[in-house]
Amino acid sequence: EAGVVQSPRYKIIEKKQPVAFWCNPISGHNTLYWYRQNLGQGPELLIRYENEEAVDDSQLPKDRFSAERLKGVDSTLKIQPAELGDSAVYLCASSQSPGPEAFFGQGTRLTVV
Amino acid sequence: DAKTTQPPSMDCAEGRAANLPCNHSTISGNEYVYWYRQIHSQGPQYIIHGLKNNETNEMASLIITEDRKSSTLILPHATLRDTAVYYCIVRVDDKIIFGKGTRLHILP
Protein backbone atom coordinates (compact mmCIF):
# COMPACT_ATOMS: atom_id res chain seq x y z
CA GLU A 1 0.00 0.00 0.00
CA ALA A 2 1.31 3.44 -0.90
CA GLY A 3 2.05 5.77 1.96
CA VAL A 4 1.40 9.50 2.11
CA VAL A 5 2.55 11.01 -1.17
CA GLN A 6 3.74 14.58 -1.41
CA SER A 7 4.88 16.59 -4.39
CA PRO A 8 7.09 18.18 -5.35
CA ARG A 9 10.00 16.91 -3.24
CA TYR A 10 11.97 20.09 -3.75
CA LYS A 11 10.99 23.59 -4.83
CA ILE A 12 13.09 26.71 -5.29
CA ILE A 13 11.30 29.99 -5.91
CA GLU A 14 12.04 33.67 -5.74
CA LYS A 15 10.49 35.72 -2.95
CA LYS A 16 7.08 37.21 -3.69
CA GLN A 17 6.24 34.30 -6.00
CA PRO A 18 3.39 31.87 -5.24
CA VAL A 19 3.96 28.19 -4.50
CA ALA A 20 1.73 25.19 -3.91
CA PHE A 21 2.30 21.80 -2.31
CA TRP A 22 0.17 18.74 -2.90
CA CYS A 23 -0.58 15.83 -0.58
CA ASN A 24 -2.31 12.52 -1.26
CA PRO A 25 -3.08 10.80 2.05
CA ILE A 26 -3.42 7.09 2.67
CA SER A 27 -6.71 5.78 1.33
CA GLY A 28 -9.46 5.86 3.94
CA HIS A 29 -7.68 8.23 6.31
CA ASN A 30 -10.06 10.97 7.39
CA THR A 31 -7.58 13.14 9.32
CA LEU A 32 -4.97 15.13 7.40
CA TYR A 33 -2.24 17.37 8.81
CA TRP A 34 0.10 19.96 7.35
CA TYR A 35 3.29 20.77 9.28
CA ARG A 36 6.18 23.12 8.70
CA GLN A 37 9.64 22.14 9.91
CA ASN A 38 12.51 24.58 10.17
CA LEU A 39 16.08 23.36 10.34
CA GLY A 40 16.89 21.84 13.73
CA GLN A 41 13.33 22.20 15.03
CA GLY A 42 10.44 19.82 15.49
CA PRO A 43 7.50 19.95 13.06
CA GLU A 44 5.04 22.80 13.71
CA LEU A 45 1.36 22.09 13.07
CA LEU A 46 -0.17 24.46 10.52
CA ILE A 47 -3.60 22.95 9.93
CA ARG A 48 -5.56 19.79 10.66
CA TYR A 49 -8.52 18.48 8.68
CA GLU A 50 -11.22 16.07 9.67
CA ASN A 51 -12.58 14.98 6.29
CA GLU A 52 -13.19 18.26 4.45
CA GLU A 53 -13.37 20.46 7.54
CA ALA A 54 -10.40 22.39 8.88
CA VAL A 55 -10.78 21.75 12.62
CA ASP A 56 -7.56 23.43 13.73
CA ASP A 57 -5.92 26.19 11.68
CA SER A 58 -4.86 28.43 14.56
CA GLN A 59 -1.18 28.30 13.55
CA LEU A 60 -1.74 28.91 9.85
CA PRO A 61 -0.56 32.42 8.82
CA LYS A 62 -3.74 33.33 7.04
CA ASP A 63 -2.44 36.46 5.37
CA ARG A 64 -0.34 34.44 2.96
CA PHE A 65 -1.09 30.76 3.55
CA SER A 66 -4.17 28.89 2.42
CA ALA A 67 -5.13 25.25 2.33
CA GLU A 68 -7.92 23.13 0.99
CA ARG A 69 -8.88 19.49 1.08
CA LEU A 70 -10.90 18.48 -1.93
CA LYS A 71 -13.69 15.98 -1.28
CA GLY A 72 -11.97 15.02 1.94
CA VAL A 73 -9.09 13.30 0.14
CA ASP A 74 -6.19 15.20 -1.48
CA SER A 75 -5.01 18.48 -0.03
CA THR A 76 -3.15 21.52 -1.30
CA LEU A 77 -1.20 24.06 0.74
CA LYS A 78 -0.47 27.38 -0.92
CA ILE A 79 1.76 30.31 -0.06
CA GLN A 80 1.22 33.63 -1.82
CA PRO A 81 3.46 35.56 -1.81
CA ALA A 82 6.38 33.60 -0.44
CA GLU A 83 8.90 35.25 1.87
CA LEU A 84 12.48 34.30 2.66
CA GLY A 85 11.39 33.06 6.09
CA ASP A 86 9.08 30.49 4.52
CA SER A 87 12.06 28.34 3.57
CA ALA A 88 11.43 25.05 5.38
CA VAL A 89 10.27 21.48 4.90
CA TYR A 90 6.49 21.14 4.60
CA LEU A 91 5.19 17.81 5.83
CA CYS A 92 1.83 16.19 5.27
CA ALA A 93 0.47 13.40 7.46
CA SER A 94 -2.72 11.37 7.65
CA SER A 95 -4.42 9.11 10.14
CA GLN A 96 -7.58 7.12 10.57
CA SER A 97 -9.50 8.71 13.39
CA PRO A 98 -9.89 7.45 16.01
CA GLY A 99 -6.47 5.83 15.87
CA PRO A 100 -3.07 6.23 17.42
CA GLU A 101 -0.79 6.41 14.45
CA ALA A 102 -0.22 9.24 12.00
CA PHE A 103 1.70 8.48 8.82
CA PHE A 104 3.95 11.15 7.36
CA GLY A 105 5.05 11.85 3.84
CA GLN A 106 8.67 12.64 2.97
CA GLY A 107 7.93 16.34 2.79
CA THR A 108 8.55 19.16 0.35
CA ARG A 109 11.71 21.17 0.88
CA LEU A 110 11.02 24.80 -0.06
CA THR A 111 13.81 27.27 -0.64
CA VAL A 112 12.88 30.91 -1.15
CA VAL A 113 15.67 33.04 -2.65
CA ASP B 1 -1.78 19.97 25.70
CA ALA B 2 0.84 19.00 28.28
CA LYS B 3 4.42 19.95 27.53
CA THR B 4 7.29 17.50 27.49
CA THR B 5 10.96 17.88 28.36
CA GLN B 6 13.63 15.77 26.69
CA PRO B 7 17.44 15.93 26.68
CA PRO B 8 18.64 17.52 23.44
CA SER B 9 21.03 14.69 22.59
CA MET B 10 22.20 11.26 23.71
CA ASP B 11 24.79 8.70 22.64
CA CYS B 12 24.43 4.93 22.73
CA ALA B 13 26.81 2.17 21.70
CA GLU B 14 25.64 -0.11 18.91
CA GLY B 15 24.08 -3.30 20.28
CA ARG B 16 23.30 -1.78 23.66
CA ALA B 17 19.92 -0.68 24.94
CA ALA B 18 19.06 2.97 24.31
CA ASN B 19 16.98 4.53 27.07
CA LEU B 20 15.41 7.85 26.15
CA PRO B 21 13.77 9.78 28.99
CA CYS B 22 10.85 12.19 28.83
CA ASN B 23 9.31 14.36 31.53
CA HIS B 24 5.62 15.28 31.28
CA SER B 25 4.81 16.44 34.79
CA THR B 26 1.63 18.31 33.76
CA ILE B 27 0.06 15.40 31.91
CA SER B 28 -3.68 15.03 32.36
CA GLY B 29 -5.41 11.79 33.28
CA ASN B 30 -6.75 11.17 29.78
CA GLU B 31 -3.63 12.14 27.83
CA TYR B 32 -1.60 9.43 26.15
CA VAL B 33 2.19 9.37 25.80
CA TYR B 34 3.37 8.92 22.21
CA TRP B 35 6.80 8.48 20.72
CA TYR B 36 7.79 9.26 17.15
CA ARG B 37 11.18 9.35 15.52
CA GLN B 38 12.54 11.18 12.52
CA ILE B 39 15.43 9.83 10.53
CA HIS B 40 17.38 12.38 8.52
CA SER B 41 15.49 13.68 5.43
CA GLN B 42 12.39 11.62 6.22
CA GLY B 43 9.04 12.38 7.82
CA PRO B 44 8.40 11.37 11.44
CA GLN B 45 7.54 7.72 12.10
CA TYR B 46 5.26 6.45 14.86
CA ILE B 47 6.96 4.14 17.35
CA ILE B 48 4.67 3.39 20.29
CA HIS B 49 2.13 4.90 22.67
CA GLY B 50 0.66 4.22 26.10
CA LEU B 51 -1.64 5.56 28.80
CA LYS B 52 -0.74 3.95 32.13
CA ASN B 53 0.67 0.51 31.52
CA ASN B 54 4.03 -0.33 30.04
CA GLU B 55 3.85 -1.22 26.37
CA THR B 56 6.04 -3.23 24.00
CA ASN B 57 5.98 -3.72 20.25
CA GLU B 58 8.43 -4.88 17.61
CA MET B 59 10.26 -1.57 17.66
CA ALA B 60 10.52 -0.56 21.30
CA SER B 61 9.26 -0.65 24.86
CA LEU B 62 7.59 2.21 26.71
CA ILE B 63 7.89 2.48 30.47
CA ILE B 64 5.55 4.97 32.17
CA THR B 65 6.04 5.80 35.84
CA GLU B 66 3.20 5.13 38.21
CA ASP B 67 2.47 8.84 38.67
CA ARG B 68 2.65 9.25 34.85
CA LYS B 69 4.91 12.27 35.17
CA SER B 70 7.70 10.71 33.16
CA SER B 71 8.38 7.91 30.74
CA THR B 72 11.26 6.11 29.07
CA LEU B 73 11.48 4.76 25.55
CA ILE B 74 13.72 1.72 25.31
CA LEU B 75 15.31 0.48 22.10
CA PRO B 76 16.58 -2.93 23.29
CA HIS B 77 19.42 -3.47 20.82
CA ALA B 78 20.30 -0.21 19.11
CA THR B 79 21.67 -0.29 15.58
CA LEU B 80 23.14 2.44 13.39
CA ARG B 81 19.75 2.71 11.68
CA ASP B 82 18.25 3.92 14.96
CA THR B 83 20.18 7.19 14.65
CA ALA B 84 17.38 9.77 14.57
CA VAL B 85 15.57 12.49 16.49
CA TYR B 86 13.08 10.99 18.95
CA TYR B 87 10.00 12.96 19.95
CA CYS B 88 7.95 12.40 23.08
CA ILE B 89 4.40 13.77 22.74
CA VAL B 90 1.39 13.81 25.03
CA ARG B 91 -2.02 14.03 23.41
CA VAL B 92 -5.67 13.31 24.07
CA ASP B 93 -7.15 13.78 20.62
CA ASP B 94 -5.88 13.93 17.06
CA LYS B 95 -3.75 17.02 17.68
CA ILE B 96 -0.05 16.06 17.48
CA ILE B 97 2.31 18.73 18.80
CA PHE B 98 6.07 18.14 18.50
CA GLY B 99 8.79 19.56 20.71
CA LYS B 100 12.48 19.62 19.85
CA GLY B 101 13.07 15.96 20.68
CA THR B 102 16.25 14.06 21.53
CA ARG B 103 18.90 13.50 18.89
CA LEU B 104 20.12 9.94 19.41
CA HIS B 105 23.55 9.04 18.07
CA ILE B 106 24.38 5.34 17.81
CA LEU B 107 28.11 4.83 18.04
CA PRO B 108 29.74 1.93 16.14
Interface residues (C-beta under 8 A of the other chain):
Chain A: V4 T31 Y33 Y35 Q41 G42 P43 E44 L45 R48 E50 D56 L91 A93 S95 S97 P98 P100 E101 A102 F103 F104 G105 Q106 G107
Chain B: Y32 Y34 S41 Q42 G43 P44 Q45 Y46 H49 V85 Y87 D94 K95 I96 I97 F98 G99 K100 G101
